């Protein structure tokens, strides 16, 4: 009764001679028809499913075998993709008694003679023990995770081992043999021999079985280091609980896990799961008792007795399956009435491509449901379809007329600030539109302006428990429709809509990642500049210390020499030496002030006062130096105050005005604008001049210390560099845009008072 023989053909002489590529492993997993199960549990489930059975007892029995539980959960998830059962009890309730019996009878059982060293009963004991430990940990987590969900995730955490054994039985026998010799970690041995491990195989199997994402993540990551966990996990607490439960069970040596290592810090794992050492100790004390309760729901059976009971149960179900088959034949006859619906559905699939926009998909949804239900939309009674592409964006297509070409008019887009996608669909396929509006939106008028809410029905489309879209139908047409046909069409179209929504969200994520990459590059440039400034600061400090004394000697001796020489030429030479020594000292002072600026004294600054003071200071300086420039100030009424050092910011603005005035040879007009920044809570100040502008090469180096595009003698090239440093020290940022012949604009963004 083993299931290993039909996969041996994928190996050479029953054993793999090399590592398995990921594509080959995916193919082998897809070819698996079912997982092998325990004959004891299979017999118990079939016996309980005979006659008037208690679904709770059936679920309790099925929960003692990971293969049976995975099969039932997969069947339920595929039957009800919108509701997505997450526990074994929910799966049994979803598929019903007949579904349970059909699923179990379609599975083959594990025979020790075929296991080749793979202790399935020991493995099953380990899985149930981890499930029990996960359940107990969840109960102590303060309601963060459902205990029944934790039990299911713990039970299925190692199904990747069954998948690898099922696909590669000969190779897996070698893995177990190697493991017995090394007494180490089975995942490492799997990697060495196969090239992958049971966590990755389990993830692929869970995805093929359509298991819930949170359970798939627990299967995949239960050996993953906590510090390297992805940030986008659906339920990180569930992964942490299963990981901790697995370590507890391995410490207790319950069952066969194939992992004899203990490299995990159980205290750190407990902290990561939000649990204390006392919680872990209580679970360790109680897991054995809980395991005994779970493992013997119907009493112990020998292997022979279990297989005999299994065969008997299959025989008893034969007659019942015949009756079910007759009912299915009758049901098949009723499906002929769906041919028209399938025709429109086929047209829908032909019009949709992977690059279709959400608006296009909404248009096609309107066409399909209007055609299937023979609805003639009008301007007063339109048919609408919508898609929720993220938490705040709803795309809505409104059809008011179906012409011969089935055109849709009135497409529009609404953005809502409070659209919540955690939507629980009603028991009926149709529900009132008011329920949709009440669950999702705070502004129902945005919808009621389009349709009469009371006379419409909502056909929700749900994927993985989240609302992704829907169709709004006139109630008089929806009430007379075939509900089962609507439900089937909704499932299929919802699947396509979910794919397009996922692609749309992926595109948005790609754009965000591109933006993040740009910001990272900018941050790296800023870090490089900061490092350069630090080097300059250290160099300046050392140079100033070493050069001050020699410069003082040179200056003093030059001044002394100027008083003793007899000729005017010698006196001028001595005075020049003294002046240049003083100039070098001033350069070192400027460099020190740039590299180690004074910390800002931050206070609330009224922007209008700041700009006015800067203009007055510049005007007095302009009159002394005869600089041909005019300054115009404009401040928006909504501009808030800023948090900054007023003295430092005034120096920055005066430097920018001075720089604009001296950059041009003639008259220059400077305007200063202040407003609230659009994309932040700060204040944006723009200093714009109509001077000659800068070439791109000059603009790239404008903040480099000692760089200046002016002719020699008109500046050291530290003004803009110091200004930018001052702005950054005040928590702001500064950048420049310039075009040759069209002037220059300097942007300063400072934090606003909130």
C-alpha positions in Angstrom: 0.0 0.0 0.0 3.1 2.2 -0.3 3.1 5.2 -2.7 6.8 5.2 -3.4 6.9 3.1 -6.5 5.4 5.5 -8.9 8.0 8.1 -8.3 11.1 5.9 -8.4 11.1 6.2 -12.2 12.2 9.8 -11.8 15.5 8.6 -10.3 18.3 6.4 -11.6 18.2 2.9 -10.0 16.1 4.3 -7.2 18.7 6.9 -6.2 19.6 10.3 -7.4 23.1 10.8 -8.8 23.2 14.5 -8.5 21.5 17.6 -7.0 18.0 18.4 -8.1 17.5 21.7 -10.0 14.6 23.8 -8.7 12.6 23.3 -11.9 12.9 19.5 -11.7 11.8 19.5 -8.1 8.8 21.7 -9.0 7.9 19.3 -11.7 8.1 16.3 -9.4 6.0 18.0 -6.8 3.4 18.9 -9.3 3.2 15.3 -10.5 2.3 14.1 -7.0 -1.3 12.9 -6.8 -1.4 12.7 -3.0 0.7 12.4 0.1 1.0 9.0 1.9 -0.9 8.8 5.1 -1.0 6.8 8.3 -3.2 3.7 7.9 -4.3 4.0 11.5 -5.5 7.6 11.1 -7.0 6.9 7.7 -9.0 4.0 9.1 -10.2 6.1 12.1 -11.3 8.9 9.8 -13.2 6.6 7.4 -14.9 4.8 10.3 -16.0 8.1 11.9 -17.2 9.4 8.5 -19.6 6.5 8.0 -23.2 7.2 8.7 -24.3 10.1 10.9 -20.9 11.4 11.8 -19.8 14.2 14.1 -17.7 16.6 12.1 -15.8 17.7 15.2 -14.7 14.1 15.9 -13.7 13.6 12.2 -11.6 16.8 12.4 -10.0 15.6 15.7 -9.0 12.3 14.1 -7.7 13.9 10.9 -5.6 16.3 13.0 -3.4 13.4 14.0 -1.9 13.0 10.5 -0.2 15.9 8.5 -0.9 14.3 5.1 -4.6 13.9 5.6 -4.9 17.3 7.2 -3.0 18.9 4.3 -5.2 17.1 1.8 -8.4 18.3 3.4 -7.2 21.8 3.9 -6.2 22.0 0.2 -9.5 20.6 -0.9 -11.4 23.2 1.2 -9.2 26.1 0.1 -9.8 25.2 -3.6 -13.5 24.8 -3.0 -13.8 28.1 -1.1 -11.0 30.4 -2.2 -12.8 33.5 -1.0 -13.2 32.2 2.5 -9.9 30.5 2.8 -10.2 28.0 5.7 -7.2 28.0 8.0 -7.9 25.2 10.5 -8.6 21.5 10.1 -12.0 21.9 11.7 -12.9 24.6 9.2 -11.7 22.4 6.3 -13.8 19.4 7.4 -16.8 21.6 7.7 -16.2 23.1 4.3 -15.8 19.8 2.4 -18.4 17.8 4.3 -18.5 14.1 5.1 -18.5 13.0 1.5 -15.6 15.2 0.7 -13.6 13.8 3.6 -14.3 10.2 2.6 -13.5 10.8 -1.0 -10.2 12.6 -0.1 -9.0 9.9 2.3 -10.0 7.0 0.1 -8.0 8.6 -2.7 -4.8 8.6 -0.6 -2.4 5.7 -0.2 -1.1 4.7 3.2 2.4 4.4 4.5 3.7 0.8 4.9 6.8 0.2 7.0 8.1 -2.2 4.4 8.3 0.5 1.8 9.6 3.3 4.1 13.2 2.3 3.7 14.3 3.8 7.0 11.8 6.7 7.1 10.0 6.3 10.4 6.7 7.7 9.4 5.0 7.0 12.7 7.9 8.7 14.5 7.7 11.6 12.1 3.9 11.9 12.6 4.4 11.9 16.4 6.9 14.8 16.0 4.4 16.7 13.8 1.6 16.2 16.2 3.8 17.1 19.2 4.8 20.4 17.5 1.2 21.1 16.7 0.3 20.5 20.4 3.2 22.8 21.6 2.1 25.5 19.1 -1.4 25.3 20.3 -0.3 25.6 24.0 2.0 28.5 23.1 -0.8 30.3 21.2 -3.1 30.0 24.2 -0.4 31.8 26.3 0.2 34.5 23.7 -2.7 36.7 24.8 -4.9 36.1 21.8 -2.4 37.1 19.2 -2.7 33.8 17.3 -5.7 31.4 17.2 -4.7 28.1 19.0 -6.4 26.1 16.3 -4.5 27.9 13.6 -1.3 27.4 15.5 -2.1 23.7 15.8 -2.6 23.4 12.0 0.6 25.3 11.2 2.6 23.2 13.6 1.1 19.9 12.3 2.1 20.8 8.7 5.4 22.5 9.4 7.5 19.5 8.1 5.4 18.2 5.2 8.3 19.1 2.9 10.0 15.9 4.3 7.1 13.8 3.0 7.3 15.6 -0.3 11.0 14.8 -0.7 10.5 11.2 0.3 7.5 10.9 -2.0 9.4 12.4 -5.0 12.8 10.9 -4.4 12.4 7.8 -2.2 15.8 6.2 -3.1 17.7 9.4 -2.5 15.8 10.1 0.7 16.8 6.7 2.1 20.4 7.7 1.5 19.7 11.0 3.4 18.3 9.1 6.4 21.2 6.7 6.3 23.7 9.6 6.2 21.9 11.3 9.0 22.1 8.3 11.2 25.8 8.3 10.7 26.3 12.0 11.3 23.6 12.5 14.0 23.2 16.1 12.8 20.7 18.4 11.0 18.5 16.8 8.4 18.1 20.1 6.5 21.9 20.3 6.0 22.2 16.7 4.8 19.3 17.4 2.4 21.2 20.4 1.1 24.4 18.4 0.6 22.7 15.5 -1.2 19.7 17.0 -3.0 20.7 20.7 -3.3 17.6 21.8 -1.4 15.9 21.1 1.9 12.4 20.2 3.2 11.5 23.8 4.1 11.7 24.9 0.5 10.1 21.7 -0.8 7.4 22.2 1.8 6.8 25.8 0.6 6.4 24.6 -3.0 4.0 21.8 -1.9 2.0 24.2 0.2 1.7 26.6 -2.8 0.6 23.8 -5.1 -2.0 22.7 -2.5 -3.2 26.4 -2.3 -2.7 26.4 1.5 -3.2 29.8 3.3 -0.2 32.1 3.0 0.3 32.3 6.8 0.6 28.4 7.0 2.9 28.4 4.0 5.2 30.9 5.6 5.4 28.8 8.8 6.3 25.7 6.7 8.9 27.6 4.8 10.5 29.7 7.6 10.3 27.5 10.8 14.1 27.0 10.7 14.9 30.6 9.5 16.9 32.9 11.7 14.6 35.4 13.4 17.0 38.3 12.6 16.7 37.6 8.8 12.9 37.2 8.7 11.2 39.1 5.8 9.3 42.2 7.0 6.3 41.5 4.8 5.2 38.3 6.5 1.4 38.0 6.9 1.7 36.5 10.5 5.2 36.8 11.9 3.9 35.7 15.3 2.7 32.4 13.9 6.1 31.6 12.4 7.8 32.5 15.7 5.4 30.2 17.6 5.9 27.2 15.3 9.7 27.7 15.4 9.7 27.8 19.2 7.4 24.8 19.4 9.7 22.8 17.1 12.7 23.6 19.3 10.7 22.6 22.5 9.6 19.2 20.9 13.2 18.5 19.7 14.5 19.2 23.2 11.9 16.8 24.6 12.9 14.2 21.9 9.3 13.5 20.9 9.1 11.6 17.7 11.5 11.6 14.7 12.4 15.0 13.3 15.8 14.2 11.8 17.3 17.3 13.5 19.7 16.4 16.4 21.2 19.9 16.7 20.2 22.5 19.3 21.7 25.7 18.0 18.7 27.9 18.8 18.6 30.3 21.8 15.2 29.3 23.2 15.0 32.4 25.4 15.5 34.6 22.3 12.9 32.6 20.4 10.4 33.0 23.3 11.0 36.8 23.4 10.5 36.9 19.6 7.1 35.2 20.1 6.2 37.6 22.9 6.4 34.8 25.5 8.2 34.4 28.8 10.5 31.7 30.1 7.6 30.7 32.4 5.4 30.2 29.4 8.0 28.0 27.7 8.4 25.9 30.9 4.6 25.4 31.2 4.4 24.3 27.6 7.3 21.9 28.1 5.6 20.4 31.1 2.2 20.0 29.3 3.1 19.0 25.8 3.5 15.3 26.6 0.1 15.0 28.1 -1.5 16.9 25.3 0.3 14.7 22.8 -1.1 11.5 24.4 -4.6 12.9 24.2 -4.2 13.7 20.5 -2.4 10.6 19.3 -5.0 8.1 20.6 -8.4 9.4 19.6 -9.8 6.0 18.7 -7.5 3.7 20.6 -4.2 2.1 19.4 -4.2 -0.2 16.4 -1.6 -2.5 15.0 -0.3 -1.9 11.5 -2.2 -5.0 10.2 -5.4 -4.1 12.0 -5.2 -0.6 10.7 -4.7 -1.7 7.1 -7.6 -4.2 7.4 -9.8 -1.5 8.8 -8.8 0.8 6.0 -9.7 -1.7 3.3 -13.0 -2.4 5.0 -13.9 1.2 5.1 -13.1 1.6 1.4 -15.3 -1.4 0.6 -18.2 0.0 2.7 -17.9 3.3 0.8 -18.1 1.8 -2.6 -21.9 1.5 -2.7 -22.2 5.0 -1.3 -19.9 6.4 -4.0 -22.0 4.7 -6.6 -25.0 6.7 -5.4 -22.9 9.8 -5.3 -21.9 9.2 -8.9 -25.6 8.9 -10.0 -26.2 12.3 -8.3 -23.2 13.7 -10.1 -24.6 12.6 -13.5 -27.8 14.4 -12.7 -25.9 17.4 -11.7 -23.9 17.3 -14.9 -27.1 17.6 -16.9 -28.0 20.8 -15.2 -24.6 22.3 -16.1 -25.6 22.4 -19.8 -27.6 25.6 -18.9 -24.3 27.3 -18.2 -23.0 27.1 -21.8 -24.1 30.7 -22.5 -22.3 32.0 -19.4 -19.1 30.1 -20.4 -19.2 31.7 -23.8 -19.2 35.2 -22.4 -16.6 34.1 -19.9 -14.4 33.0 -22.7 -14.8 36.3 -24.4 -13.8 38.0 -21.2 -10.6 35.9 -21.0 -9.8 36.7 -24.6 -10.0 40.5 -24.0 -7.9 40.4 -20.8 -4.1 40.1 -21.0 -1.3 40.3 -18.4 -0.8 44.0 -19.3 -4.5 45.0 -19.0 -5.2 47.8 -16.6 -7.7 47.6 -13.8 -10.0 49.9 -15.6 -10.1 47.6 -18.6 -10.8 44.6 -16.3 -13.7 46.5 -14.7 -15.1 47.3 -18.1 -15.0 43.6 -19.1 -16.6 42.6 -15.8 -19.5 44.9 -16.7 -19.8 43.4 -20.1 -19.8 39.8 -18.8 -22.4 40.1 -16.1 -24.6 42.4 -18.1 -24.6 39.9 -21.0 -25.1 36.8 -18.8 -28.0 38.3 -16.9 -29.5 39.9 -20.1 -29.4 43.3 -18.4 -29.9 46.4 -20.6 -28.1 49.2 -18.7 -29.4 52.8 -19.0 -28.2 56.1 -17.8 -30.7 55.9 -14.9 -29.9 52.3 -14.1 -26.3 51.5 -15.0 -24.2 48.5 -14.2 -21.0 49.1 -12.3 -17.8 47.2 -11.6 -15.0 48.2 -9.3 -11.5 47.1 -8.2 -9.6 47.9 -5.1 -6.0 48.2 -6.2 -4.6 49.3 -2.8 -5.9 50.5 0.6 -7.0 53.9 -0.7 -7.7 53.6 -4.4 -10.9 52.3 -6.0 -11.2 52.0 -9.8 -14.8 52.2 -10.9 -16.3 51.5 -14.3 -19.9 52.6 -15.0 -21.8 51.2 -17.9 -25.0 53.1 -19.0 -25.4 51.5 -22.4 -24.5 48.3 -24.2 -24.4 48.8 -27.9 -23.7 46.2 -30.5 -20.0 46.5 -29.8 -20.6 46.2 -26.0 -18.9 49.6 -25.2 -18.7 50.9 -21.7 -19.0 54.6 -21.0 -18.5 56.8 -17.9 -15.3 55.2 -16.6 -14.0 57.1 -13.6 -11.6 56.8 -10.7 -12.3 57.5 -7.0 -9.7 57.7 -4.2 -10.9 57.1 -0.7 -8.9 57.8 2.5 -10.5 54.9 4.5 -11.0 52.0 2.2 -10.5 48.8 4.3 -10.0 45.5 2.5 -10.4 43.2 5.4 -13.9 42.5 4.2 -16.0 39.5 5.4 -18.3 38.4 2.6 -21.9 37.6 3.5 -23.3 34.0 3.4 -25.2 34.9 0.2 -23.5 35.6 -3.0 -25.4 38.9 -3.3 -25.6 41.5 -0.5 -27.0 45.0 -0.2 -24.9 47.9 -1.5 -25.4 49.7 1.8 -23.4 46.9 3.4 -20.5 47.5 1.1 -20.6 51.3 1.7 -20.9 50.9 5.4 -18.0 48.4 5.5 -15.6 50.2 3.3 -16.2 53.9 3.0 -16.9 56.9 5.2 -18.4 58.9 2.3 -21.4 57.0 0.9 -22.4 60.1 -1.1 -19.6 59.3 -3.5 -21.5 56.1 -4.4 -25.1 57.3 -4.0 -24.4 60.1 -6.5 -24.0 57.3 -9.1 -26.8 54.9 -8.2 -29.8 54.4 -6.0 -28.1 52.3 -3.3 -31.4 50.8 -2.1 -32.3 49.3 -5.5 -28.9 47.7 -6.2 -27.2 44.5 -5.1 -23.5 44.0 -4.5 -21.7 40.9 -6.0 -18.4 40.9 -4.0 -15.2 39.4 -5.3 -12.9 38.2 -2.5 -9.4 36.7 -2.6 -7.7 35.3 0.5 -10.2 37.0 2.7 -9.7 40.4 1.2 -12.1 42.4 -1.0 -10.5 43.0 -4.4 -13.5 44.2 -6.3 -17.2 43.6 -7.2 -20.1 44.2 -9.5 -23.1 46.4 -8.6 -26.3 45.0 -10.3 -29.8 46.3 -10.4 -31.7 44.3 -7.8 -34.6 43.4 -10.0 -32.3 41.6 -12.4 -30.0 40.1 -9.7 -32.9 38.6 -7.7 -34.1 36.6 -10.8 -30.6 35.3 -11.7 -29.3 31.8 -11.1 -27.4 32.2 -7.9 -25.1 29.2 -8.5 -24.2 30.5 -11.9 -23.4 33.9 -10.4 -21.2 32.3 -7.7 -19.2 30.3 -10.3 -18.7 33.3 -12.6 -17.7 35.4 -9.6 -15.0 32.9 -8.5 -13.5 32.7 -12.0 -13.5 36.4 -12.7 -12.3 37.1 -9.1 -9.3 35.0 -9.8 -8.4 37.0 -12.9 -9.1 40.2 -11.2 -6.9 39.2 -8.3 -4.0 38.5 -10.7 -4.4 41.9 -12.3 -4.6 43.6 -8.9 -1.5 41.7 -7.8 0.3 42.8 -10.9 -0.8 46.4 -10.4 0.4 46.3 -6.8 3.6 44.7 -8.0 4.1 47.5 -10.5 3.5 50.1 -7.7 5.9 48.2 -5.5 8.5 48.2 -8.3 8.1 52.0 -8.6 8.5 52.4 -4.8 11.6 50.2 -4.9 13.1 52.3 -7.7 12.4 55.4 -5.7 14.0 53.7 -2.6 17.0 52.8 -4.7 17.4 56.4 -5.8 17.0 57.6 -2.2 19.6 54.9 -1.1 22.0 56.2 -3.8 21.4 59.8 -2.5 22.0 58.6 1.1 25.2 56.9 0.1 26.4 60.1 -1.7 25.5 62.0 1.5 27.4 59.5 3.6 30.4 59.8 1.3 30.3 63.6 1.6 29.9 63.3 5.4 33.0 61.0 5.5 34.9 63.5 3.3 33.9 66.3 5.7 35.1 64.3 8.6 38.4 63.8 6.9 38.6 67.5 6.1 37.8 68.3 9.7 40.5 66.1 11.1 43.0 67.5 8.5 42.0 71.1 9.2 42.3 70.6 13.0 45.7 69.1 12.7 46.9 71.5 10.1 45.7 74.5 12.0 47.5 73.3 15.1 50.7 72.7 13.3 50.6 75.9 11.1 49.5 78.5 13.7 52.9 78.8 15.4 54.9 79.0 12.1 52.4 81.5 10.7 52.7 83.6 13.8 56.5 83.6 13.6 56.4 84.5 9.9 53.9 87.3 10.4 55.8 88.7 13.4 59.2 88.6 11.7 57.7 90.1 8.5 56.2 93.0 10.5 59.5 93.5 12.4 61.4 93.4 9.1 59.1 96.0 7.5 60.0 98.4 10.3 63.8 98.0 9.8 64.3 97.9 6.0 65.3 101.2 4.3 63.8 100.9 0.9 60.1 101.2 0.0 60.3 98.0 -2.2 61.7 95.9 0.7 59.0 97.4 3.1 56.3 96.4 0.6 57.7 92.9 0.3 57.8 92.4 4.0 54.2 93.7 4.4 53.1 91.3 1.6 54.6 88.4 3.5 52.7 89.4 6.7 49.4 89.8 4.7 49.7 86.4 3.1 50.5 84.7 6.4 47.3 86.4 7.8 45.4 85.2 4.7 46.5 81.6 5.3 45.4 81.9 8.9 42.0 83.1 7.7 41.7 80.2 5.3 42.4 77.8 8.1 39.8 79.5 10.3 37.2 79.2 7.5 38.0 75.6 7.0 37.7 74.9 10.7 34.4 76.7 10.9 33.1 74.6 8.0 34.4 71.2 9.2 33.4 71.8 12.9 30.5 74.3 12.7 28.9 75.7 15.9 25.8 73.8 17.0 22.6 75.6 16.2 20.5 77.2 18.9 17.1 76.1 17.5 14.0 78.2 18.2 10.7 79.1 16.6 11.4 81.5 13.8 8.8 83.5 11.8 9.7 83.1 8.2 8.7 86.6 7.2 10.9 88.2 9.9 13.8 85.9 8.9 13.6 86.9 5.2 13.2 90.6 6.1 16.3 90.7 8.3 18.3 88.9 5.7 17.2 91.5 3.0 18.1 94.4 5.3 21.5 93.0 6.1 22.2 92.4 2.4 20.9 95.9 1.5 23.3 97.6 3.9 26.2 95.5 2.5 25.1 96.1 -1.1 25.1 99.9 -0.6 28.7 99.7 0.8 29.9 97.6 -2.1 27.7 99.1 -4.8 26.2 95.8 -5.9 23.5 96.2 -8.6 20.8 94.0 -7.3 17.1 94.1 -6.2 15.4 91.7 -3.7 11.7 90.9 -3.8 10.1 88.8 -1.0 6.8 86.9 -1.2 5.4 84.6 1.5 2.3 82.4 1.2 -0.4 83.0 3.9 -0.3 79.3 4.9 3.4 79.3 5.4 4.2 78.1 9.0 7.1 79.1 11.2 10.3 77.0 11.2 12.5 75.5 13.8 16.0 76.8 13.2 18.9 79.0 14.5 17.8 82.5 13.3 21.4 83.8 13.2 22.7 80.9 11.1 19.8 80.9 8.7 20.2 84.7 8.2 23.8 84.2 7.3 22.8 81.5 4.8 20.3 83.7 3.1 22.7 86.7 3.0 25.3 84.5 1.5 22.9 83.4 -1.2 21.9 87.0 -2.0 25.6 88.0 -2.1 26.4 85.1 -4.3 23.6 86.0 -6.8 24.7 89.6 -6.9 28.3 88.9 -7.5 27.7 86.2 -10.1 26.5 88.7 -12.7 28.4 91.7 -14.0 25.3 93.9 -14.4 21.9 94.4 -12.7 20.4 91.2 -11.2 16.9 90.7 -9.8 16.5 88.3 -6.9 13.2 87.0 -5.6 12.7 85.0 -2.4 9.6 82.8 -2.0 8.5 80.9 1.1 5.7 78.3 1.2 4.6 75.1 2.9 6.4 72.2 1.2 4.1 69.9 -0.8 5.5 66.5 0.0 6.6 67.1 3.6 5.7 69.0 6.7 8.5 71.5 6.2 8.8 75.0 4.8 10.3 75.5 1.3 12.3 78.7 0.7 13.3 79.5 -2.9 16.0 82.1 -3.8 15.8 82.7 -7.5 17.9 85.1 -9.6 17.9 86.0 -13.3 21.7 86.0 -13.6 23.9 84.1 -16.0 23.2 80.6 -14.5 25.7 77.7 -14.3 26.9 75.0 -16.6 26.2 71.4 -15.6 29.9 70.8 -14.7 29.9 73.9 -12.4 26.6 72.8 -10.8 28.0 69.4 -9.9 30.8 71.0 -8.0 29.1 74.0 -6.5 29.1 72.5 -2.9 32.7 71.3 -3.1 35.0 73.2 -0.6 37.3 75.8 -2.3 35.5 75.4 -5.7 34.6 78.7 -7.4 33.7 79.5 -11.0 34.4 83.2 -10.4 37.6 84.7 -11.7 40.5 84.7 -9.3 40.4 87.0 -6.3 36.6 87.1 -5.9 36.1 84.4 -3.3 37.5 81.2 -1.7 34.7 79.0 -2.8 33.4 78.3 0.8 30.2 80.3 0.9 27.8 77.9 -0.6 29.5 75.0 1.1 29.2 76.6 4.5 25.6 77.5 3.7 24.6 74.0 2.9 26.3 72.7 6.0 24.5 75.2 8.2 21.1 74.2 6.6 21.8 70.5 7.2 22.9 71.2 10.8 19.5 72.8 11.4 17.7 69.7 10.2 17.0 70.9 6.7 18.3 70.3 3.2 19.5 72.5 0.4 19.8 72.0 -3.4 20.3 74.1 -6.5 18.8 74.1 -10.0 20.4 76.3 -12.7 20.2 76.8 -16.5 22.9 78.7 -18.4 21.4 82.1 -19.5 18.2 81.6 -17.4 19.4 82.1 -13.9 19.7 80.0 -10.7 17.3 78.8 -8.0 18.5 77.7 -4.6 16.0 75.6 -2.6 16.1 75.4 1.2 13.7 73.1 3.1 13.5 73.6 6.9 11.4 71.7 9.5 8.2 73.5 10.3 6.7 74.1 13.7 4.0 71.5 14.3 
